[in-house]
Amino acid sequence: MNKTKRSSWILSAIVVVIGAVVLLTKVGMKLDPAASAAVDYSQLLFCSLAAVVLALFYGFLRFDRANAIALSAAVLHDLLVTMALVVLLSAVLPRIAAVPAATTLAVTVLLSVAFTFCQSIPILRAARHIVRTTSRRDVSLDDAAKMAVAETRSFRVTVSLPVLLLVVAAVVAGGIQMLSVLIALPVALAVSHFSAELITPTLWAGSAAKLKTRKVYR
């Protein structure tokens, strides 16, 4: 793992820890009575766990074990970082913790998973193709991961642009209230792109290397 990738993992961990502290100390996400009645944290936890399990099964059925591990871990990473950033932003935009914005937290979870799939699956597919069509003497697993990221970058950016334009248009029309409701969209999208560039490739290369040594990865 090079210095940049190691730094990305450290940054993610710091964001999650700070977000958890802000949430537990009630500095952020101070839900008003109406929002408290509308937000079900147990439902959020269940949806998050279900998303990780779904990613694991999908990756295994669609690809192989290395991709399944990488995809499910990427989903978990993106969920934690996205929710942590939303909590941190709520300290700056208190309306995030009020109705109607607070009632969209479950949607945030779903959007984070959707964006992770859109950003990470093309990389996993490309990396597996590169591995199967090249010799390990010519292209290492880390090199294959880097090539997959570069090969899919233009496609992933193109997919992201309409979402960003939608958010900008909605905020221009609806002002700060609309920004509070939609803030999770650009956050989830940015996290999924960051993850696809630096986290998912590392997860895939590590999983593939370990499973290959055990004669599991094809």
BALUM-864663 format. One record per residue: residue number from 0; residue in three letters; x, y, z of N, C-alpha, C in turn. Coordinates in nm, 2 decimals, always signed. Layout:
BEGIN
{rec NUM,"ALA",{X,Y,Z},{X,Y,Z},{X,Y,Z}}
...
This chain:
BEGIN
{rec 0,"MET",{+0.08,-0.12,+0.00},{+0.00,+0.00,+0.00},{+0.09,+0.12,+0.00}}
{rec 1,"ASN",{+0.07,+0.21,-0.10},{+0.16,+0.33,-0.11},{+0.11,+0.44,-0.01}}
{rec 2,"LYS",{+0.19,+0.55,-0.01},{+0.16,+0.65,+0.09},{+0.02,+0.72,+0.07}}
{rec 3,"THR",{-0.02,+0.74,-0.06},{-0.14,+0.80,-0.09},{-0.26,+0.72,-0.04}}
{rec 4,"LYS",{-0.25,+0.59,-0.07},{-0.36,+0.50,-0.03},{-0.37,+0.49,+0.12}}
{rec 5,"ARG",{-0.26,+0.48,+0.19},{-0.26,+0.47,+0.33},{-0.32,+0.60,+0.39}}
{rec 6,"SER",{-0.28,+0.71,+0.33},{-0.34,+0.84,+0.38},{-0.49,+0.84,+0.36}}
{rec 7,"SER",{-0.54,+0.78,+0.25},{-0.68,+0.78,+0.23},{-0.76,+0.70,+0.34}}
{rec 8,"TRP",{-0.70,+0.59,+0.37},{-0.76,+0.51,+0.48},{-0.76,+0.58,+0.61}}
{rec 9,"ILE",{-0.65,+0.65,+0.64},{-0.64,+0.72,+0.77},{-0.74,+0.84,+0.77}}
{rec 10,"LEU",{-0.75,+0.91,+0.66},{-0.85,+1.02,+0.65},{-0.99,+0.97,+0.67}}
{rec 11,"SER",{-1.02,+0.86,+0.61},{-1.16,+0.80,+0.63},{-1.18,+0.76,+0.77}}
{rec 12,"ALA",{-1.08,+0.70,+0.84},{-1.10,+0.67,+0.98},{-1.12,+0.79,+1.07}}
{rec 13,"ILE",{-1.04,+0.89,+1.04},{-1.05,+1.02,+1.12},{-1.19,+1.08,+1.10}}
{rec 14,"VAL",{-1.24,+1.08,+0.98},{-1.38,+1.14,+0.95},{-1.48,+1.06,+1.03}}
{rec 15,"VAL",{-1.47,+0.93,+1.02},{-1.57,+0.84,+1.09},{-1.57,+0.86,+1.24}}
{rec 16,"VAL",{-1.45,+0.87,+1.30},{-1.43,+0.89,+1.44},{-1.49,+1.02,+1.49}}
{rec 17,"ILE",{-1.45,+1.13,+1.41},{-1.50,+1.26,+1.45},{-1.65,+1.27,+1.44}}
{rec 18,"GLY",{-1.70,+1.21,+1.33},{-1.85,+1.21,+1.31},{-1.92,+1.14,+1.42}}
{rec 19,"ALA",{-1.86,+1.03,+1.47},{-1.92,+0.95,+1.58},{-1.92,+1.04,+1.71}}
{rec 20,"VAL",{-1.81,+1.11,+1.73},{-1.79,+1.19,+1.85},{-1.89,+1.30,+1.85}}
{rec 21,"VAL",{-1.91,+1.37,+1.73},{-2.00,+1.48,+1.72},{-2.14,+1.43,+1.74}}
{rec 22,"LEU",{-2.18,+1.31,+1.69},{-2.31,+1.25,+1.71},{-2.34,+1.22,+1.85}}
{rec 23,"LEU",{-2.24,+1.15,+1.92},{-2.26,+1.11,+2.06},{-2.27,+1.22,+2.16}}
{rec 24,"THR",{-2.19,+1.33,+2.13},{-2.19,+1.45,+2.21},{-2.30,+1.55,+2.18}}
{rec 25,"LYS",{-2.38,+1.51,+2.08},{-2.49,+1.59,+2.03},{-2.45,+1.73,+1.99}}
{rec 26,"VAL",{-2.33,+1.74,+1.94},{-2.29,+1.87,+1.88},{-2.36,+1.89,+1.74}}
{rec 27,"GLY",{-2.37,+1.77,+1.67},{-2.44,+1.77,+1.55},{-2.56,+1.68,+1.55}}
{rec 28,"MET",{-2.65,+1.68,+1.45},{-2.77,+1.60,+1.44},{-2.86,+1.62,+1.56}}
{rec 29,"LYS",{-2.88,+1.75,+1.60},{-2.97,+1.77,+1.72},{-3.11,+1.77,+1.66}}
{rec 30,"LEU",{-3.17,+1.65,+1.67},{-3.30,+1.63,+1.61},{-3.41,+1.71,+1.69}}
{rec 31,"ASP",{-3.50,+1.78,+1.62},{-3.61,+1.84,+1.70},{-3.71,+1.74,+1.72}}
{rec 32,"PRO",{-3.81,+1.77,+1.81},{-3.91,+1.66,+1.84},{-3.98,+1.60,+1.72}}
{rec 33,"ALA",{-4.01,+1.67,+1.62},{-4.07,+1.61,+1.50},{-3.98,+1.52,+1.43}}
{rec 34,"ALA",{-3.85,+1.56,+1.42},{-3.75,+1.48,+1.35},{-3.72,+1.35,+1.43}}
{rec 35,"SER",{-3.72,+1.37,+1.57},{-3.69,+1.25,+1.65},{-3.80,+1.14,+1.64}}
{rec 36,"ALA",{-3.93,+1.19,+1.62},{-4.03,+1.09,+1.60},{-4.03,+1.03,+1.46}}
{rec 37,"ALA",{-3.97,+1.10,+1.37},{-3.97,+1.05,+1.23},{-3.85,+0.96,+1.20}}
{rec 38,"VAL",{-3.74,+0.98,+1.27},{-3.61,+0.91,+1.24},{-3.61,+0.78,+1.32}}
{rec 39,"ASP",{-3.59,+0.67,+1.26},{-3.57,+0.54,+1.33},{-3.43,+0.49,+1.30}}
{rec 40,"TYR",{-3.34,+0.50,+1.41},{-3.20,+0.46,+1.39},{-3.19,+0.31,+1.38}}
{rec 41,"SER",{-3.28,+0.24,+1.44},{-3.27,+0.09,+1.42},{-3.29,+0.05,+1.27}}
{rec 42,"GLN",{-3.38,+0.13,+1.21},{-3.41,+0.10,+1.07},{-3.29,+0.14,+0.98}}
{rec 43,"LEU",{-3.22,+0.25,+1.02},{-3.10,+0.28,+0.95},{-2.99,+0.18,+0.96}}
{rec 44,"LEU",{-2.98,+0.13,+1.08},{-2.88,+0.02,+1.11},{-2.91,-0.10,+1.03}}
{rec 45,"PHE",{-3.04,-0.14,+1.03},{-3.08,-0.26,+0.95},{-3.05,-0.24,+0.80}}
{rec 46,"CYS",{-3.09,-0.13,+0.75},{-3.06,-0.10,+0.61},{-2.92,-0.10,+0.57}}
{rec 47,"SER",{-2.83,-0.05,+0.66},{-2.69,-0.05,+0.64},{-2.63,-0.19,+0.64}}
{rec 48,"LEU",{-2.67,-0.27,+0.73},{-2.62,-0.41,+0.74},{-2.67,-0.49,+0.62}}
{rec 49,"ALA",{-2.80,-0.47,+0.58},{-2.86,-0.54,+0.47},{-2.78,-0.50,+0.34}}
{rec 50,"ALA",{-2.74,-0.37,+0.33},{-2.67,-0.33,+0.21},{-2.53,-0.40,+0.20}}
{rec 51,"VAL",{-2.46,-0.41,+0.31},{-2.33,-0.47,+0.31},{-2.35,-0.62,+0.27}}
{rec 52,"VAL",{-2.45,-0.69,+0.33},{-2.47,-0.83,+0.30},{-2.51,-0.85,+0.15}}
{rec 53,"LEU",{-2.60,-0.76,+0.10},{-2.64,-0.76,-0.04},{-2.52,-0.75,-0.13}}
{rec 54,"ALA",{-2.43,-0.65,-0.10},{-2.31,-0.63,-0.18},{-2.22,-0.75,-0.18}}
{rec 55,"LEU",{-2.21,-0.82,-0.07},{-2.13,-0.94,-0.06},{-2.18,-1.05,-0.15}}
{rec 56,"PHE",{-2.32,-1.07,-0.14},{-2.38,-1.18,-0.22},{-2.38,-1.14,-0.37}}
{rec 57,"TYR",{-2.40,-1.02,-0.40},{-2.40,-0.98,-0.54},{-2.26,-0.99,-0.60}}
{rec 58,"GLY",{-2.16,-0.95,-0.53},{-2.02,-0.96,-0.57},{-1.98,-1.11,-0.60}}
{rec 59,"PHE",{-2.03,-1.19,-0.51},{-1.99,-1.34,-0.52},{-2.07,-1.40,-0.64}}
{rec 60,"LEU",{-2.20,-1.37,-0.65},{-2.27,-1.43,-0.76},{-2.23,-1.37,-0.90}}
{rec 61,"ARG",{-2.21,-1.25,-0.90},{-2.18,-1.18,-1.03},{-2.03,-1.19,-1.07}}
{rec 62,"PHE",{-1.94,-1.19,-0.97},{-1.80,-1.20,-1.00},{-1.73,-1.32,-0.93}}
{rec 63,"ASP",{-1.67,-1.29,-0.82},{-1.60,-1.40,-0.75},{-1.58,-1.35,-0.60}}
{rec 64,"ARG",{-1.51,-1.43,-0.52},{-1.49,-1.39,-0.38},{-1.41,-1.27,-0.36}}
{rec 65,"ALA",{-1.31,-1.25,-0.43},{-1.23,-1.13,-0.42},{-1.31,-1.00,-0.44}}
{rec 66,"ASN",{-1.39,-1.00,-0.55},{-1.47,-0.89,-0.58},{-1.58,-0.87,-0.48}}
{rec 67,"ALA",{-1.63,-0.98,-0.43},{-1.74,-0.97,-0.33},{-1.69,-0.91,-0.20}}
{rec 68,"ILE",{-1.57,-0.94,-0.16},{-1.51,-0.88,-0.04},{-1.48,-0.74,-0.06}}
{rec 69,"ALA",{-1.43,-0.70,-0.17},{-1.40,-0.56,-0.20},{-1.52,-0.48,-0.21}}
{rec 70,"LEU",{-1.63,-0.53,-0.28},{-1.75,-0.45,-0.29},{-1.82,-0.43,-0.16}}
{rec 71,"SER",{-1.83,-0.53,-0.08},{-1.90,-0.52,+0.05},{-1.82,-0.43,+0.14}}
{rec 72,"ALA",{-1.69,-0.44,+0.14},{-1.61,-0.35,+0.23},{-1.62,-0.21,+0.18}}
{rec 73,"ALA",{-1.63,-0.19,+0.05},{-1.64,-0.05,-0.01},{-1.78,+0.01,+0.03}}
{rec 74,"VAL",{-1.88,-0.07,+0.03},{-2.01,-0.03,+0.07},{-2.01,+0.02,+0.22}}
{rec 75,"LEU",{-1.95,-0.07,+0.30},{-1.94,-0.03,+0.44},{-1.87,+0.09,+0.47}}
{rec 76,"HIS",{-1.75,+0.11,+0.40},{-1.67,+0.23,+0.41},{-1.75,+0.35,+0.37}}
{rec 77,"ASP",{-1.82,+0.34,+0.25},{-1.89,+0.46,+0.20},{-2.01,+0.50,+0.29}}
{rec 78,"LEU",{-2.08,+0.40,+0.35},{-2.19,+0.43,+0.44},{-2.14,+0.50,+0.56}}
{rec 79,"LEU",{-2.03,+0.45,+0.62},{-1.98,+0.51,+0.74},{-1.93,+0.65,+0.72}}
{rec 80,"VAL",{-1.85,+0.67,+0.61},{-1.80,+0.81,+0.58},{-1.91,+0.90,+0.54}}
{rec 81,"THR",{-2.00,+0.86,+0.46},{-2.11,+0.95,+0.42},{-2.20,+0.99,+0.54}}
{rec 82,"MET",{-2.23,+0.90,+0.63},{-2.31,+0.94,+0.74},{-2.23,+1.03,+0.84}}
{rec 83,"ALA",{-2.10,+1.00,+0.85},{-2.02,+1.08,+0.94},{-2.01,+1.23,+0.88}}
{rec 84,"LEU",{-2.00,+1.24,+0.75},{-1.99,+1.37,+0.69},{-2.13,+1.45,+0.70}}
{rec 85,"VAL",{-2.24,+1.37,+0.69},{-2.37,+1.43,+0.71},{-2.38,+1.49,+0.85}}
{rec 86,"VAL",{-2.34,+1.41,+0.95},{-2.34,+1.45,+1.09},{-2.26,+1.58,+1.11}}
{rec 87,"LEU",{-2.14,+1.58,+1.05},{-2.05,+1.70,+1.06},{-2.11,+1.82,+1.00}}
{rec 88,"LEU",{-2.17,+1.80,+0.88},{-2.24,+1.91,+0.81},{-2.36,+1.96,+0.89}}
{rec 89,"SER",{-2.42,+1.88,+0.97},{-2.54,+1.92,+1.04},{-2.51,+2.02,+1.15}}
{rec 90,"ALA",{-2.38,+2.02,+1.19},{-2.33,+2.12,+1.29},{-2.33,+2.26,+1.22}}
{rec 91,"VAL",{-2.31,+2.26,+1.09},{-2.30,+2.39,+1.01},{-2.44,+2.43,+0.96}}
{rec 92,"LEU",{-2.51,+2.32,+0.91},{-2.65,+2.34,+0.86},{-2.75,+2.27,+0.95}}
{rec 93,"PRO",{-2.79,+2.34,+1.06},{-2.88,+2.27,+1.16},{-3.01,+2.22,+1.09}}
{rec 94,"ARG",{-3.05,+2.27,+0.98},{-3.18,+2.23,+0.92},{-3.17,+2.08,+0.87}}
{rec 95,"ILE",{-3.05,+2.03,+0.86},{-3.03,+1.89,+0.82},{-3.10,+1.80,+0.93}}
{rec 96,"ALA",{-3.10,+1.84,+1.05},{-3.15,+1.76,+1.16},{-3.30,+1.79,+1.19}}
{rec 97,"ALA",{-3.36,+1.87,+1.10},{-3.50,+1.91,+1.12},{-3.58,+1.85,+1.00}}
{rec 98,"VAL",{-3.71,+1.84,+1.02},{-3.80,+1.79,+0.92},{-3.81,+1.91,+0.81}}
{rec 99,"PRO",{-3.80,+1.87,+0.68},{-3.81,+1.74,+0.62},{-3.67,+1.67,+0.60}}
{rec 100,"ALA",{-3.56,+1.75,+0.61},{-3.43,+1.69,+0.58},{-3.40,+1.57,+0.66}}
{rec 101,"ALA",{-3.43,+1.57,+0.79},{-3.40,+1.46,+0.87},{-3.46,+1.33,+0.83}}
{rec 102,"THR",{-3.58,+1.34,+0.77},{-3.65,+1.22,+0.73},{-3.59,+1.15,+0.61}}
{rec 103,"THR",{-3.49,+1.21,+0.55},{-3.43,+1.16,+0.43},{-3.31,+1.08,+0.46}}
{rec 104,"LEU",{-3.28,+1.05,+0.59},{-3.16,+0.98,+0.63},{-3.16,+0.84,+0.57}}
{rec 105,"ALA",{-3.27,+0.77,+0.57},{-3.28,+0.64,+0.52},{-3.25,+0.64,+0.37}}
{rec 106,"VAL",{-3.30,+0.75,+0.30},{-3.27,+0.76,+0.16},{-3.12,+0.78,+0.14}}
{rec 107,"THR",{-3.06,+0.85,+0.23},{-2.91,+0.87,+0.22},{-2.84,+0.74,+0.22}}
{rec 108,"VAL",{-2.88,+0.65,+0.30},{-2.82,+0.52,+0.30},{-2.83,+0.45,+0.17}}
{rec 109,"LEU",{-2.95,+0.45,+0.11},{-2.98,+0.39,-0.02},{-2.90,+0.45,-0.13}}
{rec 110,"LEU",{-2.89,+0.59,-0.12},{-2.82,+0.66,-0.23},{-2.67,+0.63,-0.22}}
{rec 111,"SER",{-2.62,+0.62,-0.10},{-2.48,+0.59,-0.08},{-2.44,+0.45,-0.14}}
{rec 112,"VAL",{-2.53,+0.35,-0.11},{-2.51,+0.22,-0.17},{-2.52,+0.22,-0.32}}
{rec 113,"ALA",{-2.62,+0.30,-0.38},{-2.63,+0.30,-0.52},{-2.51,+0.37,-0.59}}
{rec 114,"PHE",{-2.46,+0.48,-0.53},{-2.34,+0.54,-0.58},{-2.22,+0.45,-0.57}}
{rec 115,"THR",{-2.21,+0.38,-0.46},{-2.09,+0.29,-0.45},{-2.09,+0.18,-0.56}}
{rec 116,"PHE",{-2.21,+0.13,-0.58},{-2.22,+0.03,-0.69},{-2.19,+0.09,-0.83}}
{rec 117,"CYS",{-2.24,+0.21,-0.85},{-2.21,+0.27,-0.98},{-2.06,+0.31,-1.00}}
{rec 118,"GLN",{-2.00,+0.34,-0.89},{-1.86,+0.38,-0.90},{-1.76,+0.26,-0.90}}
{rec 119,"SER",{-1.79,+0.17,-0.81},{-1.70,+0.06,-0.78},{-1.71,-0.06,-0.88}}
{rec 120,"ILE",{-1.83,-0.10,-0.92},{-1.85,-0.22,-1.00},{-1.77,-0.20,-1.13}}
{rec 121,"PRO",{-1.78,-0.09,-1.20},{-1.70,-0.08,-1.33},{-1.55,-0.11,-1.30}}
{rec 122,"ILE",{-1.50,-0.06,-1.19},{-1.36,-0.09,-1.16},{-1.33,-0.23,-1.14}}
{rec 123,"LEU",{-1.42,-0.30,-1.06},{-1.40,-0.44,-1.03},{-1.41,-0.52,-1.16}}
{rec 124,"ARG",{-1.50,-0.49,-1.24},{-1.52,-0.56,-1.37},{-1.39,-0.54,-1.46}}
{rec 125,"ALA",{-1.35,-0.42,-1.47},{-1.23,-0.39,-1.55},{-1.10,-0.46,-1.49}}
{rec 126,"ALA",{-1.09,-0.46,-1.36},{-0.97,-0.52,-1.30},{-0.97,-0.67,-1.32}}
{rec 127,"ARG",{-1.09,-0.73,-1.31},{-1.09,-0.88,-1.33},{-1.06,-0.91,-1.47}}
{rec 128,"HIS",{-1.11,-0.83,-1.57},{-1.08,-0.85,-1.71},{-0.93,-0.84,-1.74}}
{rec 129,"ILE",{-0.87,-0.74,-1.68},{-0.72,-0.72,-1.70},{-0.65,-0.84,-1.64}}
{rec 130,"VAL",{-0.69,-0.89,-1.52},{-0.62,-1.00,-1.46},{-0.63,-1.13,-1.55}}
{rec 131,"ARG",{-0.75,-1.15,-1.61},{-0.77,-1.27,-1.68},{-0.71,-1.26,-1.82}}
{rec 132,"THR",{-0.67,-1.15,-1.87},{-0.62,-1.14,-2.00},{-0.47,-1.10,-2.01}}
{rec 133,"THR",{-0.40,-1.09,-1.89},{-0.26,-1.06,-1.89},{-0.19,-1.15,-1.80}}
{rec 134,"SER",{-0.06,-1.16,-1.81},{+0.03,-1.24,-1.73},{+0.06,-1.16,-1.60}}
{rec 135,"ARG",{+0.07,-1.23,-1.49},{+0.11,-1.17,-1.36},{+0.25,-1.12,-1.37}}
{rec 136,"ARG",{+0.33,-1.18,-1.45},{+0.47,-1.13,-1.47},{+0.47,-0.99,-1.53}}
{rec 137,"ASP",{+0.37,-0.97,-1.62},{+0.37,-0.84,-1.69},{+0.29,-0.73,-1.61}}
{rec 138,"VAL",{+0.18,-0.78,-1.55},{+0.09,-0.68,-1.48},{+0.06,-0.74,-1.34}}
{rec 139,"SER",{+0.10,-0.67,-1.23},{+0.07,-0.71,-1.10},{-0.07,-0.68,-1.06}}
{rec 140,"LEU",{-0.12,-0.73,-0.95},{-0.26,-0.70,-0.91},{-0.28,-0.55,-0.88}}
{rec 141,"ASP",{-0.18,-0.49,-0.82},{-0.18,-0.35,-0.79},{-0.19,-0.27,-0.93}}
{rec 142,"ASP",{-0.11,-0.31,-1.02},{-0.11,-0.24,-1.15},{-0.24,-0.26,-1.22}}
{rec 143,"ALA",{-0.30,-0.38,-1.21},{-0.43,-0.40,-1.27},{-0.54,-0.31,-1.21}}
{rec 144,"ALA",{-0.53,-0.29,-1.08},{-0.62,-0.21,-1.01},{-0.61,-0.06,-1.06}}
{rec 145,"LYS",{-0.48,-0.02,-1.07},{-0.46,+0.12,-1.12},{-0.51,+0.14,-1.26}}
{rec 146,"MET",{-0.48,+0.04,-1.35},{-0.53,+0.04,-1.48},{-0.68,+0.05,-1.49}}
{rec 147,"ALA",{-0.75,-0.03,-1.41},{-0.89,-0.03,-1.40},{-0.95,+0.10,-1.36}}
{rec 148,"VAL",{-0.89,+0.16,-1.26},{-0.94,+0.30,-1.22},{-0.92,+0.40,-1.33}}
{rec 149,"ALA",{-0.81,+0.40,-1.40},{-0.79,+0.49,-1.51},{-0.88,+0.47,-1.63}}
{rec 150,"GLU",{-0.90,+0.34,-1.66},{-0.98,+0.30,-1.77},{-1.13,+0.34,-1.75}}
{rec 151,"THR",{-1.18,+0.34,-1.63},{-1.32,+0.36,-1.60},{-1.35,+0.51,-1.56}}
{rec 152,"ARG",{-1.24,+0.59,-1.54},{-1.26,+0.72,-1.48},{-1.36,+0.81,-1.56}}
{rec 153,"SER",{-1.34,+0.82,-1.69},{-1.43,+0.90,-1.77},{-1.57,+0.86,-1.76}}
{rec 154,"PHE",{-1.60,+0.73,-1.76},{-1.73,+0.68,-1.75},{-1.79,+0.72,-1.62}}
{rec 155,"ARG",{-1.72,+0.70,-1.51},{-1.77,+0.73,-1.38},{-1.80,+0.87,-1.36}}
{rec 156,"VAL",{-1.71,+0.96,-1.41},{-1.74,+1.10,-1.40},{-1.86,+1.14,-1.48}}
{rec 157,"THR",{-1.87,+1.08,-1.60},{-1.99,+1.11,-1.68},{-2.12,+1.08,-1.62}}
{rec 158,"VAL",{-2.12,+0.96,-1.55},{-2.24,+0.92,-1.47},{-2.27,+1.02,-1.36}}
{rec 159,"SER",{-2.17,+1.07,-1.30},{-2.19,+1.16,-1.18},{-2.24,+1.30,-1.21}}
{rec 160,"LEU",{-2.20,+1.35,-1.33},{-2.24,+1.49,-1.37},{-2.38,+1.52,-1.36}}
{rec 161,"PRO",{-2.47,+1.43,-1.42},{-2.62,+1.46,-1.41},{-2.67,+1.48,-1.27}}
{rec 162,"VAL",{-2.62,+1.40,-1.17},{-2.66,+1.42,-1.03},{-2.62,+1.55,-0.98}}
{rec 163,"LEU",{-2.49,+1.59,-1.01},{-2.44,+1.72,-0.96},{-2.52,+1.83,-1.02}}
{rec 164,"LEU",{-2.55,+1.83,-1.14},{-2.63,+1.93,-1.21},{-2.77,+1.94,-1.15}}
{rec 165,"LEU",{-2.83,+1.82,-1.12},{-2.96,+1.82,-1.06},{-2.96,+1.89,-0.92}}
{rec 166,"VAL",{-2.86,+1.86,-0.84},{-2.85,+1.92,-0.71},{-2.83,+2.07,-0.72}}
{rec 167,"VAL",{-2.74,+2.12,-0.81},{-2.72,+2.26,-0.83},{-2.85,+2.33,-0.87}}
{rec 168,"ALA",{-2.92,+2.27,-0.97},{-3.05,+2.33,-1.02},{-3.15,+2.34,-0.90}}
{rec 169,"ALA",{-3.16,+2.23,-0.82},{-3.26,+2.23,-0.71},{-3.22,+2.33,-0.61}}
{rec 170,"VAL",{-3.09,+2.35,-0.58},{-3.05,+2.44,-0.47},{-3.07,+2.59,-0.52}}
{rec 171,"VAL",{-3.05,+2.61,-0.65},{-3.07,+2.75,-0.70},{-3.22,+2.78,-0.69}}
{rec 172,"ALA",{-3.30,+2.68,-0.72},{-3.45,+2.71,-0.72},{-3.50,+2.71,-0.58}}
{rec 173,"GLY",{-3.45,+2.62,-0.49},{-3.51,+2.61,-0.36},{-3.44,+2.67,-0.24}}
{rec 174,"GLY",{-3.32,+2.72,-0.27},{-3.24,+2.79,-0.16},{-3.19,+2.70,-0.06}}
{rec 175,"ILE",{-3.16,+2.75,+0.06},{-3.10,+2.68,+0.17},{-3.18,+2.56,+0.22}}
{rec 176,"GLN",{-3.31,+2.57,+0.21},{-3.40,+2.46,+0.26},{-3.38,+2.34,+0.17}}
{rec 177,"MET",{-3.37,+2.36,+0.04},{-3.35,+2.25,-0.05},{-3.21,+2.20,-0.04}}
{rec 178,"LEU",{-3.11,+2.28,-0.01},{-2.97,+2.24,+0.01},{-2.97,+2.14,+0.13}}
{rec 179,"SER",{-3.04,+2.17,+0.24},{-3.05,+2.09,+0.36},{-3.10,+1.95,+0.32}}
{rec 180,"VAL",{-3.20,+1.95,+0.24},{-3.27,+1.82,+0.20},{-3.18,+1.74,+0.11}}
{rec 181,"LEU",{-3.11,+1.81,+0.02},{-3.03,+1.73,-0.08},{-2.88,+1.72,-0.05}}
{rec 182,"ILE",{-2.84,+1.77,+0.06},{-2.69,+1.77,+0.08},{-2.63,+1.64,+0.08}}
{rec 183,"ALA",{-2.71,+1.54,+0.12},{-2.66,+1.40,+0.12},{-2.62,+1.35,-0.02}}
{rec 184,"LEU",{-2.69,+1.40,-0.12},{-2.66,+1.36,-0.26},{-2.52,+1.38,-0.30}}
{rec 185,"PRO",{-2.47,+1.51,-0.30},{-2.33,+1.53,-0.34},{-2.23,+1.47,-0.24}}
{rec 186,"VAL",{-2.27,+1.46,-0.11},{-2.18,+1.40,-0.02},{-2.16,+1.25,-0.05}}
{rec 187,"ALA",{-2.27,+1.18,-0.07},{-2.26,+1.04,-0.10},{-2.18,+1.02,-0.24}}
{rec 188,"LEU",{-2.21,+1.11,-0.33},{-2.14,+1.09,-0.46},{-1.99,+1.12,-0.45}}
{rec 189,"ALA",{-1.96,+1.22,-0.37},{-1.81,+1.25,-0.35},{-1.74,+1.14,-0.28}}
{rec 190,"VAL",{-1.81,+1.08,-0.18},{-1.75,+0.97,-0.10},{-1.73,+0.85,-0.19}}
{rec 191,"SER",{-1.83,+0.82,-0.27},{-1.82,+0.70,-0.36},{-1.71,+0.72,-0.46}}
{rec 192,"HIS",{-1.69,+0.84,-0.51},{-1.58,+0.87,-0.61},{-1.45,+0.85,-0.54}}
{rec 193,"PHE",{-1.43,+0.91,-0.43},{-1.31,+0.90,-0.35},{-1.28,+0.75,-0.32}}
{rec 194,"SER",{-1.38,+0.68,-0.28},{-1.36,+0.54,-0.25},{-1.32,+0.46,-0.38}}
{rec 195,"ALA",{-1.39,+0.49,-0.49},{-1.35,+0.42,-0.61},{-1.21,+0.45,-0.66}}
{rec 196,"GLU",{-1.16,+0.57,-0.64},{-1.03,+0.60,-0.68},{-0.92,+0.54,-0.59}}
{rec 197,"LEU",{-0.95,+0.54,-0.46},{-0.84,+0.50,-0.36},{-0.87,+0.38,-0.27}}
{rec 198,"ILE",{-0.99,+0.36,-0.24},{-1.02,+0.25,-0.14},{-1.05,+0.12,-0.21}}
{rec 199,"THR",{-1.15,+0.12,-0.31},{-1.19,+0.00,-0.37},{-1.07,-0.07,-0.44}}
{rec 200,"PRO",{-0.98,+0.00,-0.51},{-0.87,-0.07,-0.58},{-0.78,-0.14,-0.48}}
{rec 201,"THR",{-0.76,-0.08,-0.36},{-0.67,-0.14,-0.26},{-0.74,-0.26,-0.20}}
{rec 202,"LEU",{-0.87,-0.25,-0.18},{-0.95,-0.37,-0.12},{-0.94,-0.48,-0.22}}
{rec 203,"TRP",{-0.96,-0.45,-0.35},{-0.97,-0.56,-0.45},{-0.83,-0.63,-0.46}}
{rec 204,"ALA",{-0.72,-0.55,-0.48},{-0.59,-0.60,-0.49},{-0.55,-0.69,-0.37}}
{rec 205,"GLY",{-0.58,-0.64,-0.25},{-0.55,-0.72,-0.13},{-0.63,-0.85,-0.12}}
{rec 206,"SER",{-0.76,-0.84,-0.15},{-0.84,-0.96,-0.15},{-0.80,-1.06,-0.26}}
{rec 207,"ALA",{-0.77,-1.01,-0.38},{-0.73,-1.10,-0.48},{-0.59,-1.17,-0.45}}
{rec 208,"ALA",{-0.50,-1.09,-0.40},{-0.37,-1.15,-0.36},{-0.38,-1.26,-0.26}}
{rec 209,"LYS",{-0.46,-1.23,-0.15},{-0.47,-1.33,-0.05},{-0.55,-1.45,-0.10}}
{rec 210,"LEU",{-0.65,-1.44,-0.17},{-0.73,-1.55,-0.22},{-0.65,-1.63,-0.32}}
{rec 211,"LYS",{-0.57,-1.56,-0.40},{-0.48,-1.63,-0.50},{-0.38,-1.72,-0.43}}
{rec 212,"THR",{-0.32,-1.67,-0.32},{-0.23,-1.76,-0.26},{-0.29,-1.88,-0.20}}
{rec 213,"ARG",{-0.42,-1.88,-0.18},{-0.49,-1.99,-0.13},{-0.56,-2.07,-0.24}}
{rec 214,"LYS",{-0.52,-2.04,-0.36},{-0.58,-2.10,-0.48},{-0.73,-2.09,-0.49}}
{rec 215,"VAL",{-0.78,-1.98,-0.44},{-0.93,-1.96,-0.45},{-0.96,-1.86,-0.56}}
{rec 216,"TYR",{-0.87,-1.75,-0.57},{-0.90,-1.65,-0.67},{-0.86,-1.71,-0.81}}
{rec 217,"ARG",{-0.95,-1.70,-0.91},{-0.92,-1.75,-1.04},{-0.85,-1.65,-1.12}}
